[in-house]
Each structure stands twice: as C-alpha cells, then as structure tokens.
Amino acid sequence: MKKQPQITEKTRQKFVEVFCELYSQKPIEKISVQEIANKSGYNRSTFYQYFTDIYELLDSVENDLLNEMKIELANKELSMHTFQDTLYCLDKREHLLVLNALLGDYGSARFLKRLKKEITLEQLELNVLQNHSLTPYFIEFYLTTSLSLFRLWLQRQKDLSSEEFFKLVENLFSRGITPYFKDRLT
C-alpha cells in the first residue's frame, strides 16, 4: 500500500521542524534520533524511512534552504542578484525556524561556508579588482559582517523591521558606524 505524497511530506516536515527546534537549543551531538522521533510522534523506524541519520537530516535541511534561495533568486526579474537579494530571500517567515537552527548558537559553520560559496563576487557589488591580493579579504569581510548582522537580527527576534535592518546594513557599509556614535545621535 503506497502512502499518499502529502502524508509523506507532512511526516518528513515534522521531523525537520522538531530537529530544527532541538538544534536551536543544543549541539547536534546531543540530539538523538529517538528524541526526534518521540517529539515528532513517530517511532525511530519511521525516521529511518526518511533519513539514514541526523547528519543526513541536517544536510537535507541545508540543501532545501539553499535550493529554495536559488529558485527564488532565479525567479527575480533582476539581471544580476546582489547579496542583499540573497538575504531578502532568507528573510521569510517560513525560513525562520530553519535559520534559527542553522545560524543559532549551535549552528553549523559548514552551512555558513556553503552559503558564502553560493554568493559570487558580482553579487556583492564591490568595486574591487578581481585578482588583487586583497580581494579575498574584502569579500570575507563583507560576507562575514553581513551574515553576522543577519544572525544577530534573527537572535534579537527581528527587533527592526526588514526595511530598517537592510537599510542599516547598507548604511554601515557605505558610511561606517561614525554617524551612529553617541555624540552624533544626541
């Protein structure tokens, strides 16, 4: 007897949700298949019908998010996508649980590397020479800073609106932090 596709996807999604909740609270090494299965309302054998282990589940979560991001960027009507567009794609309510897990305190440095690899120099809109010896440093600074700010914004439960946050990031890169110093704010 074949299972209905929507039931199969619902079961898989439940495992993903429970995993992300747990992964945002503790390191992956402290998460067991039994715990995921119990909290999902299924048994371990059902989990193994979908994933071979927790690390395959993590890969699946990362791949799904990166693929959704690529599809969304491809559907945009821009000829060139900026890094801001990438962050906008991630700023969706349906991604929040996954992002809190992957970019949270116990999240994967590997995911950040994978995300950085998806972003090309052209997307960064940095006016730097392609083959200059300092170019990798500029790229790393830009990406790491942007992703760290995005991560902080998520951790602060999006205490700024999306527009305020993206404008702040843009202003920090274009004008620095000097305009925000206390003596200038009073």
N, C-alpha and C positions, 0 to 999 in steps of 0.2 A: 504494500500500500504506500503510495507516494504522498509525502507531506505537501500541503499547499505552500506555494512560494512565499506568500505574505506571512504565514505562520513561521516558516523557517527564518525569514528575515527578522521577524519580531523577536524570536529566540536569540538569534545572533546579536541583535541590537541590545538586548537585555544584558548579555554577557559583556558587551562593550561598555555599556553605561555603568554597570557595577564595577568593572575593572577600573574605569576612569575615576569613579568616586574613591575607590581604595587607593589608587595610585596618587591621587592628590593629597592623601593623608599619610602615606608611608612609602618607604622604598619598595621597589619591585621584588627584591629578595624576601621581603616579609609578607608577600601576598601569595596565597596558595590557591590551587585550582579548587580545592574543597571549599574554601571561603567564598570564592566567586560563585561556585555552583549553589552553595547554600543561600547566599544573599539574593541570587537570581531566581530561586525557587525551582531549580532543576538539580539533577544529580550529576556526578562527575562524568559519567559515561555520555551524557548529553553534551557536556562541554567538549569532550574529545571528538564528538561528531563534527564540530566546527573548527577546533584549533588543536594542534598537537601539544602545545604547552603555553605558558603565559607569555613567553617571548615571541611566539608566533602571533599571539593576540596583540601584543604591543606593535609589532611590525604592521599588522593589519590596520590598527588604529592610525598609525603614522601614514601609511600608504593611502588610506582612504582620505585623510585630510589633505595631503599633498595633491592627490588626484583631483579632488573637488576644487582646490585652489587653481590648478592648471586649467580645468574646464571653465571655471568662472572667468579667469583671465582671457581665455581663448574666445569666450562669448562677448567680451567687452568690445566696443567699437573703436578702440584705440589702435593705432598702428604700432605703437610702442608702449609697453606697460612699465610703469615706474614701480619702485619699491613701495611707495605709498599705496598703489593699487593692490599690491600683494597684501599689505597689512589691512586694507579695507576688506579684502576677501576673507581674511581671518576674523574680522570684526562682525560676526554674525551670531545671533543667539543660539543657533543650533550647533555652533562650534565651541561654545563656552565651556561645557563640561570636558571636552577633549583637550582644549587649550589649557584649562586649569591643571589638568593632569600632566600634559607634556611640557608645559612651561612652568609648572609649580616647583616647589622646593625639592621634590623628589624626582622631578622630570629628567628626561634623557638629554645629555649633552649631545648625543648622537643625532637626536631629532633636530637640534639647532644647527648642526653641521649639514644635515640633509636639506634643511630649509635654506640655508645660506647657499648651497650648491645650486638650488633652483633659480637663484637670482643672478642675472648676468650683469656685467659692467654697464651695458646700455640701459638697463632698468634703473640703475642708480642715478642716472643723470648727473654724474660727477664729471666735471670738466677737468679731467686729468689725463695725462698721456698713458696710452695703453701699455707700453713696455717700459715705463720708467721704474727704477728700482724701488721707489717709494709707493707705487700704486697699490701693491697688496696691503700695505699698512693703512692707506686711505680707505680702501674697501672694507677691511676688517673693522676699522674704527666706525665707519658709517653703519655697517650691518649690526655690529655688536651693540652699539649705542641705541639704535632704533629698536632692536629686539628686546634689549633690557628695559627700555622705557615702556614698550608694549606690555612686557611681562609685569612690570610694576603697576601699570594701569589696570591690568586684569586682577592682580593681587589686591588692589585697592577697590575692587568691585566697580570699576569704571566710574570713579568719582567725578570725572569730567565727561561731558558729552563727547561723542565721537568727533564732532567738528572741532571742539575745543582741544581735544587731545592731538589730533592730526595737525592743527594749526600750531600748537605748542612745539611739536617735534620739528615742523618746518621752520618756525622762528628760531629755535635753538640752533639748528644747523646754519641758517642764513645770518643770524645776528649774534649768536652766542648767548651766554647767560647774563651778561652785563646789564641789559635792560631790565632784568628781574631782581637786581640787587636791592636790598632793603632801602638804601638812601634814594633810589630812583622810584620806588613804589610809594613812598610817602608824599 
